[in-house]
């Protein structure tokens, strides 16, 4: 028996959920390399199965893409990030440095980056859903924690504050694009980028809120 036929026999014996998960993991690799315009027929060929068999596990290509989103962006999201940002026993700057190092360990992966960029080019829902998650779970909490630490009144986060936070978050993210996608050797290490970006955010918020602090 050849290696390929042995692998096929093993795959046939997998329980349904395990086989579905195997297809999702292979789809992540496939879409990360080929983009979302690639056909499920080609994906099935890569998997060594027929296209009709693939559709026994997924109702449509969009259903498969939704599972890829869950695997790459939802399952890799860490609940401890929320706790890290909200821990008021630690100065906010220190919290943000720790958070962005932890965040980069998850996000600065080739499949994460490529799928996100391909999804953006396709104009699908993956990017919009993830961007909403970043705003709701990272950027707005950072602004609220900044306000609390500086004795500012609570209230709805403004568009100006959010845009300032996006510019810093995006700068850190682009460091990952340069290294993981473009293969560029950075001039400075990640710690330098994170710390200077956070200092820029905090000083920008200081300027934005100048004169609004409680006496």
C-alpha positions in Angstrom: 0.0 0.0 0.0 1.4 3.4 -1.0 1.6 6.3 1.5 -1.2 8.1 -0.3 -3.5 5.2 -0.2 -2.7 4.6 3.4 -3.5 8.2 4.2 -6.8 7.8 2.3 -7.7 4.7 4.3 -7.0 6.5 7.6 -9.1 9.4 6.5 -12.0 7.2 5.7 -11.9 5.8 9.2 -12.0 9.2 10.9 -15.2 10.1 12.8 -17.4 12.7 11.0 -16.4 15.7 13.3 -12.7 14.9 13.1 -12.9 14.6 9.3 -14.8 17.9 9.1 -12.1 19.5 11.2 -9.4 18.0 9.0 -11.1 19.6 6.0 -11.2 23.0 7.7 -7.5 22.9 8.6 -6.6 22.0 5.0 -8.9 24.7 3.7 -7.0 27.2 5.9 -3.8 26.2 4.2 -5.4 26.2 0.8 -7.1 29.6 1.1 -4.0 31.1 2.7 -2.0 30.2 -0.4 -4.5 30.5 -3.2 -7.1 33.0 -2.0 -10.8 32.8 -1.8 -11.5 32.9 -5.5 -10.0 29.4 -5.8 -12.5 26.7 -6.4 -13.7 24.0 -4.0 -13.0 21.6 -6.8 -9.3 22.4 -6.5 -9.5 22.2 -2.7 -11.2 18.8 -2.9 -8.4 17.7 -5.3 -5.8 18.8 -2.7 -7.7 16.9 0.0 -7.8 13.7 -2.1 -11.6 13.6 -2.1 -14.4 14.4 -4.5 -16.1 17.8 -4.5 -19.6 16.1 -3.7 -18.0 14.5 -0.6 -16.7 17.9 0.5 -20.2 19.3 0.2 -21.5 16.5 2.5 -19.7 18.3 5.3 -20.3 21.9 4.2 -23.5 23.3 2.7 -21.7 25.7 0.4 -18.3 27.4 -0.2 -19.5 30.3 2.0 -20.3 27.8 4.8 -16.7 26.5 4.5 -15.3 30.0 4.6 -17.3 30.8 7.7 -15.7 27.7 9.4 -12.3 29.0 8.3 -13.1 32.3 9.9 -14.1 30.6 13.2 -10.9 28.5 13.2 -8.5 31.3 12.4 -10.1 34.4 14.1 -12.6 33.2 16.7 -10.9 30.1 18.2 -7.5 31.9 18.3 -8.9 34.8 20.2 -7.8 34.6 23.8 -10.2 35.3 26.7 -7.3 36.4 28.8 -6.8 39.4 26.6 -9.9 41.0 28.0 -8.7 40.3 31.5 -5.3 41.7 30.7 -6.7 45.0 29.4 -9.1 45.4 32.3 -6.6 44.7 35.2 -6.5 48.0 37.0 -3.9 46.8 39.4 -1.4 47.3 36.6 -0.6 50.7 35.0 -2.3 51.0 31.6 1.0 51.3 29.6 2.3 48.1 31.1 -1.0 46.4 30.4 -0.9 47.5 26.7 2.7 46.3 26.3 1.8 42.9 27.7 -1.4 42.7 25.6 0.2 43.6 22.3 3.0 41.1 22.8 0.4 38.4 23.5 -1.7 39.6 20.6 1.2 39.6 18.1 2.1 36.0 19.1 -1.3 34.9 17.7 -1.8 37.3 14.8 1.7 37.4 13.4 1.2 34.0 11.6 1.4 33.5 7.9 -2.0 31.9 7.5 -3.7 34.5 9.7 -2.1 37.4 7.7 -2.7 35.9 4.2 -6.3 34.9 4.8 -7.1 38.4 6.2 -5.5 40.1 3.2 -7.2 37.8 0.7 -10.5 38.3 2.4 -10.1 42.1 2.2 -9.4 41.9 -1.5 -12.5 39.7 -2.0 -14.6 42.2 0.0 -16.3 39.5 2.1 -17.6 39.6 5.6 -14.6 38.1 7.4 -12.7 41.4 7.6 -15.8 43.4 8.7 -16.6 41.0 11.4 -13.0 40.9 12.7 -12.7 44.7 12.5 -15.9 45.0 14.6 -14.4 42.6 17.1 -11.2 44.6 17.4 -13.0 47.8 17.9 -15.4 46.4 20.5 -12.9 44.1 22.4 -9.6 46.0 22.1 -9.8 49.7 21.0 -12.9 50.9 22.9 -11.8 49.1 26.1 -8.4 50.8 25.8 -10.0 54.2 25.5 -12.2 53.5 28.5 -9.3 52.3 30.6 -7.3 55.4 29.6 -10.2 57.6 30.7 -10.5 55.8 34.0 -6.7 56.0 34.8 -6.7 59.7 34.0 -9.8 60.7 36.0 -11.9 61.5 32.9 -15.6 61.3 32.7 -17.0 58.0 31.4 -19.2 58.1 28.3 -19.4 56.9 24.7 -16.0 56.5 23.0 -15.7 59.2 20.3 -14.9 58.6 16.7 -11.7 60.7 17.1 -10.5 58.6 20.0 -11.3 55.4 18.1 -9.5 56.6 14.9 -6.4 57.5 17.0 -6.4 54.0 18.5 -6.9 52.4 15.1 -3.8 54.3 13.7 -1.6 52.8 16.5 -3.2 49.3 16.3 -2.7 49.3 12.5 0.9 50.3 12.8 1.6 47.4 15.1 -0.3 45.1 12.7 1.6 46.3 9.7 4.9 45.3 11.4 3.5 41.7 11.1 2.6 42.2 7.5 6.1 43.4 6.7 7.7 40.5 8.4 5.3 37.6 7.6 4.1 38.6 4.2 6.8 40.7 2.7 9.6 38.8 4.4 11.3 42.1 5.4 13.9 42.1 8.1 12.8 44.9 10.5 15.1 47.7 11.4 13.9 47.5 15.0 12.6 44.6 17.1 8.9 44.1 17.9 9.3 45.4 21.5 10.5 48.7 20.2 7.6 49.0 17.8 5.0 48.1 20.5 6.4 50.4 23.2 6.8 53.4 20.9 3.4 52.8 19.4 1.8 52.7 22.8 3.6 55.8 23.9 2.3 57.5 20.8 -1.2 56.5 21.5 -1.1 57.6 25.2 0.5 61.0 24.3 -2.0 61.5 21.5 -4.9 60.8 24.0 -3.2 63.2 26.4 -3.3 66.0 23.8 -6.9 65.1 22.8 -8.1 65.3 26.4 -6.0 68.2 27.4 -8.1 70.5 29.7 -10.9 67.9 30.2 -9.5 66.1 33.3 -11.3 66.5 36.5 -9.7 69.0 38.9 
